[in-house]
Amino acid sequence: MEIRWLEDFIALARTRHFSRAADEQNVTQPTFSRRIKLLEEEMGVTLINRQTLPLSLTPAGEEFLTLCQQVTERVRLTRDRVREISAGQQRRIMLAAPQSLLAHFMPEWLAAQGGQDSIQPYLRATAWVAGDYFQALARAECDLALCYWPIERCDLDIDTSKCRYRVVGEERLIPVTACDNNGAPRNLLPGKRSAPLPWLAYPERGLLGSALKAHLTRMPINTYLNTQSENLFAANIKELVVLGYGMSWLPERCVQAELSNGALIRAGDKRWDVPLEIRLYRHQVQQHTDLDAFWNALPTYSLPHR
């Protein structure tokens, strides 16, 4: 299977017309049609429904289109990176991080390390779940990954065996809620069986969701929560909490301003806090001079509560 076959399929899915797609790919229609047929034979399924006008994708074709888009994008990114290296250009270190760390930790931390000029945030990563960061490190899509990591025991389905890490900071997930008219918490843990608290949750497949679930399981008292919605992103959850739609656990750095101005208040004492490390990961295989120099210059960080 060739990359250009995948590009052909993307063009056909976009135009829904063999002649127009062939023109886009600068080949004759017979050549283009033959390549699509070879692609279907390679996959062993029918990808195009040729009985409709305009053409449509079969369910297998829709699934395959997503894969084609991912693969061709990765090839493009890798090609660009390799060309930079081949041309002898200075390559900035690509650092992936979730939006909350990108906004509330990375700028100050990079300034302290003197890395503003050599580190470039990889903005595509702000929509990733935890496992995506390690897959991106393995395929050299980014050089470093900054992420939260639970300090307490937590079962995570993430393979980090081929990565190294440094602890570069700490964070806590703290329970917060909006205030009522008297300045008291609208929602207060642990809630009641008869009146569970409206909860704006993280998906359990995400790292923060897993860490929080493990922490609540260890609590000696029952917690009564009624999930209103799930969202991967702390910034989105915070907005809903401020608007009064429920309570949630948010990284403390993300809500410092709201706690100070009274837009938010704690929904429980420190027993409910979930301690986290902030870890910086790199893949064992990926090596280049600037990355090694930055990594080796990182200071040792010790968590105060250890």
C-alpha positions as CSV (number, residue, x, y, z in Angstrom):
1,M,0.0,0.0,0.0
2,E,1.3,3.4,-1.0
3,I,0.8,6.8,0.7
4,R,-0.5,8.3,-2.5
5,W,-3.3,5.7,-2.5
6,L,-4.4,7.1,0.9
7,E,-4.2,10.6,-0.6
8,D,-6.3,9.4,-3.5
9,F,-9.0,8.1,-1.2
10,I,-9.1,11.4,0.7
11,A,-9.5,13.3,-2.5
12,L,-12.3,11.0,-3.6
13,A,-14.1,11.2,-0.3
14,R,-13.9,15.0,-0.5
15,T,-15.1,15.4,-4.2
16,R,-17.4,12.3,-4.4
17,H,-16.4,12.1,-8.1
18,F,-13.8,10.0,-9.8
19,S,-13.0,12.6,-12.5
20,R,-12.6,15.6,-10.2
21,A,-10.6,13.6,-7.7
22,A,-8.3,12.3,-10.5
23,D,-7.8,15.9,-11.7
24,E,-6.8,17.0,-8.2
25,Q,-4.3,14.1,-8.0
26,N,-2.9,15.0,-11.5
27,V,-3.6,11.5,-13.0
28,T,-5.9,10.2,-15.6
29,Q,-9.2,8.8,-14.5
30,P,-8.4,5.2,-15.5
31,T,-5.2,5.3,-13.4
32,F,-7.0,6.9,-10.5
33,S,-9.8,4.3,-10.6
34,R,-7.3,1.5,-10.8
35,R,-5.5,2.8,-7.7
36,I,-8.7,3.0,-5.7
37,K,-9.6,-0.6,-6.8
38,L,-6.1,-1.7,-5.7
39,L,-6.7,0.0,-2.3
40,E,-10.0,-1.9,-1.8
41,E,-8.3,-5.2,-2.8
42,E,-5.5,-4.5,-0.3
43,M,-8.0,-3.8,2.5
44,G,-10.3,-6.7,1.5
45,V,-13.5,-4.6,1.7
46,T,-15.5,-2.3,-0.5
47,L,-14.8,1.3,0.5
48,I,-16.8,3.2,-2.2
49,N,-20.5,2.8,-2.9
50,R,-20.5,3.3,-6.7
51,Q,-24.3,2.9,-7.0
52,T,-25.1,6.4,-5.6
53,L,-24.9,9.8,-7.2
54,P,-22.8,11.5,-6.0
55,L,-20.6,8.6,-4.8
56,S,-20.7,7.7,-1.1
57,L,-18.5,5.9,1.3
58,T,-19.5,2.5,2.8
59,P,-19.4,2.3,6.6
60,A,-16.0,0.6,6.2
61,G,-15.0,3.5,3.9
62,E,-16.0,6.1,6.6
63,E,-13.8,4.3,9.1
64,F,-10.9,4.0,6.7
65,L,-11.1,7.7,5.8
66,T,-10.3,8.6,9.4
67,L,-7.2,6.4,9.3
68,C,-6.1,7.9,6.0
69,Q,-6.3,11.4,7.4
70,Q,-4.4,10.5,10.5
71,V,-1.6,8.6,8.6
72,T,-1.1,11.3,5.9
73,E,-1.0,14.0,8.5
74,R,1.7,12.1,10.5
75,V,3.7,11.5,7.3
76,R,3.5,15.2,6.5
77,L,4.7,16.2,10.0
78,T,7.5,13.7,9.9
79,R,8.5,14.8,6.4
80,D,8.7,18.4,7.5
81,R,10.8,17.5,10.6
82,V,13.2,15.4,8.6
83,R,13.7,18.1,6.0
84,E,14.6,20.6,8.8
85,I,17.2,18.2,10.1
86,S,18.6,17.4,6.7
87,A,18.9,21.1,5.9
88,G,20.9,21.6,9.1
89,Q,18.3,24.0,10.5
90,Q,18.1,24.5,14.3
91,R,15.1,22.5,15.4
92,R,13.0,23.7,18.3
93,I,12.0,21.2,20.9
94,M,8.3,20.4,20.5
95,L,6.5,20.1,23.9
96,A,3.0,18.7,24.2
97,A,0.8,19.5,27.2
98,P,-2.9,19.7,28.1
99,Q,-4.5,23.1,27.9
100,S,-4.5,23.7,31.7
101,L,-0.8,23.1,32.0
102,L,-0.1,25.1,28.8
103,A,-2.0,28.1,30.3
104,H,-1.3,27.9,34.1
105,F,2.1,26.2,34.5
106,M,4.2,26.1,31.3
107,P,5.0,29.8,30.8
108,E,6.4,30.4,34.3
109,W,8.2,27.0,34.3
110,L,9.8,27.6,30.9
111,A,11.0,31.0,32.0
112,A,12.6,29.5,35.1
113,Q,14.4,26.9,32.9
114,G,15.4,29.5,30.3
115,G,13.6,27.5,27.6
116,Q,11.4,30.1,26.0
117,D,13.5,30.3,22.8
118,S,14.2,26.6,22.4
119,I,10.8,25.1,23.4
120,Q,7.7,25.3,21.2
121,P,4.3,24.3,22.6
122,Y,2.6,21.7,20.3
123,L,-0.9,23.0,20.2
124,R,-2.4,20.0,18.5
125,A,-1.9,18.2,21.8
126,T,-4.4,20.3,23.8
127,A,-7.2,18.0,22.5
128,W,-5.5,14.7,23.4
129,V,-6.2,12.2,26.2
130,A,-3.3,10.9,28.3
131,G,-2.4,7.9,26.1
132,D,-2.1,10.1,23.0
133,Y,0.9,11.9,24.5
134,F,2.9,8.7,24.7
135,Q,1.9,7.5,21.3
136,A,3.1,10.9,19.9
137,L,6.4,10.6,21.7
138,A,6.9,7.1,20.2
139,R,6.3,8.3,16.6
140,A,8.4,11.5,17.2
141,E,5.5,13.8,16.6
142,C,6.7,15.7,19.7
143,D,9.9,15.6,21.8
144,L,8.5,16.1,25.3
145,A,5.2,15.6,27.0
146,L,4.1,17.5,30.1
147,C,1.3,15.9,32.0
148,Y,-0.3,15.4,35.4
149,W,0.3,12.1,37.2
150,P,-1.4,10.7,40.3
151,I,0.8,10.4,43.3
152,E,-1.5,7.9,45.0
153,R,-2.1,4.4,43.6
154,C,-4.2,4.5,40.4
155,D,-4.6,1.9,37.7
156,L,-3.8,3.5,34.4
157,D,-4.0,1.7,31.0
158,I,-1.0,3.7,29.7
159,D,2.3,2.2,28.5
160,T,5.2,4.4,29.7
161,S,7.8,1.6,29.6
162,K,9.8,3.2,26.8
163,C,9.8,6.7,28.2
164,R,11.8,8.5,30.9
165,Y,10.4,11.3,33.1
166,R,11.4,14.0,35.4
167,V,9.1,15.4,38.1
168,V,9.0,19.2,37.5
169,G,6.2,20.4,39.7
170,E,3.1,19.5,41.8
171,E,-0.6,20.2,41.6
172,R,-3.8,19.3,43.4
173,L,-7.3,18.6,42.1
174,I,-9.5,20.5,44.6
175,P,-13.3,20.4,44.8
176,V,-15.0,23.7,43.9
177,T,-18.5,25.1,43.5
178,A,-20.2,28.4,43.0
179,C,-21.5,30.3,46.0
180,D,-25.1,30.8,46.9
181,N,-26.6,34.2,47.7
182,N,-25.2,34.1,51.3
183,G,-21.7,33.3,50.1
184,A,-21.9,29.7,51.2
185,P,-21.1,26.7,48.9
186,R,-24.0,25.7,46.6
187,N,-22.7,22.1,46.8
188,L,-20.9,20.6,49.7
189,L,-19.3,17.2,49.9
190,P,-20.0,14.4,50.5
191,G,-23.6,15.1,49.4
192,K,-26.6,13.1,50.5
193,R,-28.2,9.9,49.2
194,S,-31.5,11.7,48.9
195,A,-29.9,14.8,47.2
196,P,-26.7,13.9,45.3
197,L,-24.5,16.8,44.2
198,P,-24.6,17.8,40.6
199,W,-21.2,16.8,39.3
200,L,-19.3,18.0,36.2
201,A,-17.0,15.0,35.7
202,Y,-14.0,14.0,33.7
203,P,-14.2,10.8,31.6
204,E,-12.8,7.8,33.5
205,R,-10.7,6.9,30.5
206,G,-8.7,10.2,31.1
207,L,-5.9,10.5,33.6
208,L,-7.7,13.1,35.8
209,G,-10.9,11.0,35.8
210,S,-9.0,7.9,36.8
211,A,-7.0,9.7,39.6
212,L,-10.2,11.1,41.0
213,K,-12.1,7.8,40.9
214,A,-9.2,6.1,42.8
215,H,-9.1,8.8,45.4
216,L,-12.9,8.7,46.1
217,T,-12.7,4.9,46.3
218,R,-10.2,5.3,49.2
219,M,-12.3,7.8,51.1
220,P,-13.7,6.3,54.3
221,I,-17.1,7.9,53.7
222,N,-19.6,7.6,50.8
223,T,-19.8,10.3,48.2
224,Y,-23.1,11.1,46.6
225,L,-22.7,12.6,43.1
226,N,-25.0,12.9,40.1
227,T,-23.1,13.2,36.9
228,Q,-24.4,16.1,34.8
229,S,-21.8,15.9,32.0
230,E,-18.3,14.7,31.1
231,N,-15.6,16.8,29.7
232,L,-11.9,16.2,29.1
233,F,-10.9,19.8,29.6
234,A,-10.6,21.6,32.9
235,A,-11.2,25.0,31.3
236,N,-14.6,23.9,30.0
237,I,-15.6,22.3,33.3
238,K,-14.6,25.4,35.2
239,E,-16.8,27.6,33.0
240,L,-19.8,25.5,33.9
241,V,-19.0,25.4,37.6
242,V,-18.7,29.2,37.6
243,L,-22.1,29.4,36.0
244,G,-23.6,27.4,38.8
245,Y,-24.3,24.1,37.0
246,G,-22.6,21.9,39.5
247,M,-19.4,21.1,41.4
248,S,-16.2,19.6,40.2
249,W,-12.5,18.9,41.0
250,L,-10.2,21.3,39.2
251,P,-6.4,21.9,39.2
252,E,-5.7,24.4,41.9
253,R,-3.7,26.7,39.6
254,C,-6.6,26.9,37.2
255,V,-9.0,28.3,39.8
256,Q,-6.8,30.6,42.0
257,A,-8.2,33.7,40.5
258,E,-11.8,32.6,40.9
259,L,-11.2,31.5,44.5
260,S,-9.7,34.9,45.2
261,N,-12.5,37.0,43.7
262,G,-15.3,34.8,45.1
263,A,-16.5,33.4,41.8
264,L,-15.8,29.9,43.3
265,I,-15.5,28.4,46.7
266,R,-14.2,25.1,48.0
267,A,-16.9,22.3,48.0
268,G,-15.0,20.3,50.6
269,D,-12.0,20.3,52.9
270,K,-8.5,19.1,52.1
271,R,-9.5,15.4,52.6
272,W,-11.0,15.6,49.2
273,D,-7.9,17.0,47.4
274,V,-6.2,14.7,44.9
275,P,-2.4,15.2,44.9
276,L,-0.7,15.1,41.5
277,E,2.8,15.3,40.2
278,I,3.6,17.3,37.1
279,R,5.8,15.1,35.0
280,L,7.9,15.8,31.9
281,Y,8.3,12.7,29.7
282,R,10.6,11.9,26.7
283,H,11.0,8.8,24.7
284,Q,14.2,6.7,25.1
285,V,14.8,6.5,21.4
286,Q,14.4,10.2,20.4
287,Q,17.7,11.9,20.6
288,H,19.1,15.3,19.4
289,T,21.6,17.7,20.9
290,D,19.2,20.5,22.0
291,L,16.8,18.0,23.6
292,D,19.6,16.3,25.5
293,A,21.0,19.6,26.7
294,F,17.7,20.8,27.9
295,W,16.9,17.5,29.6
296,N,20.3,17.3,31.4
297,A,20.0,20.8,32.7
298,L,16.7,20.3,34.4
299,P,17.0,20.7,38.2
300,T,15.9,17.9,40.6
301,Y,12.5,18.6,42.0
302,S,11.2,17.2,45.3
303,L,7.6,17.3,46.2
304,P,7.1,19.1,49.6
305,H,4.5,16.6,50.8
306,R,6.6,13.5,50.2
